[in-house]
Structures are given as C-alpha cells and as structure tokens.
C-alpha cells in the first residue's frame, strides 16, 4: 500500500509496509508527578487512536486495558479535567478522575482507581459522594470506584488478549472460520 500521508486505524491494521507513525501525546489534564513514594508512573498506547495513555498505578493501567477491551466503550480519556467540589469543611477542592469513558449508549462514566488499603484513609468515597451531589452534571452520568478487587490480574490479562487480537484481526481468516463453523451440525453453545 503506498503511503499518502493520511493514515487511519483501518490502514494500519494489517500493514507492515507503512513508515513509522509517532504516537500522539496524551491529552491528560495533568501528568503524574515524577517523584512520589509508593506509586507507579507509566503509559501505554491506545492502539485504536495511536495515543499515549498516562497512568499512576498498576490498577489504573489495568482499568485502562479493560476499558479498551470493552466493545461498548467508544472513547476513553485519561486524567480528564479536574472537577471542583466543596468539601464538608466548606473549602473548594478539585479531584482528577483517573479515566472517563464514553459508551455507545451515550452514557459517560468517570472512574476513580484506588488500592483497597487506601480507600478508607484517603476519604475517596466521601469525595466521590460530594462530587455526585454537587458537580457531576455535564461531566459524567455516573461515578465508579474500582480497586484491585475488580481489576484483577486475570481480568487484565483477558482484556489485554482482546486488545491484542483486535490489532491482529484478519477479516479473511475470520470469514474462512465462519464458513467452516457453519458446517457444524447439532447442538452447540457459543461463548462469543
């Protein structure tokens, strides 16, 4: 395929003859600090958009991978613009969610990821409750708090395999297998 300077994800899906296309920098509202204790900083590439996704923990990285694997997620945003809310003490504060996801249904969900051991002492449940009461409108329809209890290694691995297979999809092979499977007779249960 000749390169004309205008690439789409469809163009790059099955081609090895294209020039290097640099990854776009994340649109995150903030980048993780470089020096903190007991945290992880990193990034990965959203292969659908060829854009960097920045994360501050393994839980966030896992959540991002799971969101990318979901068919009903249309778009994800890492570290979206901070939401302002008034604390119980009357002081105006800001909270930056880890991800915001747009679903095909039109629903927008803001995700906060925390280690389960930090949930109680960080006060994140109260923070999210205040945000839902005061300033969620126009930002998201729902807020979800996730910990490593939901973002397990097994779920992240499964999601990574879904993302990987989408990258390597070969429509010709898929059609061949559909034709082959159509020949099966009798009772069957498909998990797809």
N, C-alpha and C positions, 0 to 999 in steps of 0.2 A: 504494500500500500504506500503510495507516495505521500510524503508529509507536506501538508499545505499550511501549517502553522496554526490550525484551528482544530484542537482535539476535544473530543467528548469521551465520556467513560466507555461508550459503545466502541469507539475507535480503538481504544487501548486495551479492551478486554482480552482479545486473543492475538495480539500482535507483539512480535519480538523485534520488529524491524524499525520501530519508531525511535527518534532521538530521545535523550534523557529529558524528562519534563520535571522541573523542580517542584517540590512540594510547596503549596501555599502556606504561609504563616497562619497560625491560629488567629481567630477573631476574638479570642478571650478578652474579657474586660480587664483582667489582671493576670499576671504570670506568677506562678508560685515563687516564693522567696528562695533565694539560693542557699541561705544558711539558717536552718532550723534544726532543733533536736527531734529525734524520733519521727521523722517524716520522710517521705519519698517524693522526689520530683521526677517528672518524666514526660514523655509524649509518645504518641503513636500516630499513624497516618490513617485517616478515614479514606479508604480506597475508592469510595463512591465519589468523593469530591476532591481527592488528592490534596487534602488539607490536614495540617497538623492539629492534633487534639492534645491539649495540655492537661496533666493530672497531678494531684498532690499526694496520692496514695495508691496502693495496690487495689483497694476497694473501688476507688474511682476508676482506675484503669479497667477493672473487671466490669463495672457498671457500663462504661462506655462501650466495651466489646459486646455486652449483652444487648444494649440498645441498638447497636449497628446490625445485630443479627435478626432483630425482630422485623418481620415483613410489614407490619402495620406502622412502623416508625418512618416518617417521611424525612425528618431532618433532626439533627442534634446540634446543640450549642454548648460548648464547654465554657465554664466560668462566665455565665451571662452577666449583664449589667447588674450591679448591686440593687437590692430592694431596701427601701427605707421603712423603718417602723419605729414606734415609740415603745420603749421598754417599760416595765412595771414601775420604774423609778421616774418616769416622765422624760428621760433622756432619749433623743432621737439617735438611732443607730442604723447601721447598714449591715446587710447579710448578702453574701455572694453564694448563690447555689452552685453546686458542682456541675449540674447539667440541666438543660431544658430540652424537652423532646416534643416535637410536633408529630401527632399521629394522623393517619389518613382520615380518620373520623372527624378531624378538626380540633380534637382535644389537645391541650397543651399541658404538660406535666413538668413541674420543677422538682428536681431530685437533689437531696442532701445525702451525702455518704459519710458515715462515721464508724469508727471502730466501736463495737458494742461496749467496751470498757470505758469509752469517753462520753457515751450518751448522757448518763446521769450528771456527771460533774461538769459537762460543758453547757448544760441547760438548753440543748438544741431543741428538745420537744417544746419547751415554752416559747423559744424564739420562733419556731415554725407556727405555733398556735397564734402568736401575736401577729405574725405576717399574714396568716389566713384571715384573721379578723380585720386587719387594717389596710393592707396594701397589695393583696394578691390580684385584684381586678385589673385587667389589662396586661398582666404579666403571665399568668397561668390559670388554668381551671382547677388544678389540684396540686398538692404538695405531697411528696413521698419521701420518707426517711428510710434509707437502707443501711444495713450493716453487713458484716461478713457472714451473718446467719442467712441472708438472702443471696449474697454474692459469693457463692461457694466456688471452690476450685473446679468442681465438676461442672457446674453451670457455665463458668467462664470458659472452660476447655470446650464444651459443646458449642457454645456461641462462636468461639474462635474457628471451629471447624466449619460452621455455617458460613461465616465471613470468608474463609479461605476457599470453600467450594464455589461460592458466588464469583470470586475472582477468576477461578479456573474453569468456569462453566463453558461447555462446548455444546451448542444447540444441536449440532448434527448428531453427536453421540446421544444426547437426551432423546432426540426423535427416534433414533435407532432402538434404544432401550424401551421406549413407549410401544413401538411396534412389536418388539419381542414379548413384552409383558402382556400385550393384548391377546396373544395366543394362549395364555393360561386359561384353563377351564376349571370349574369347580369353585368351591367356597374359599375365599381368601380374606385376610384382614390387612389393609394397608395402613401404615403408620404415617404416611406422608400427608 
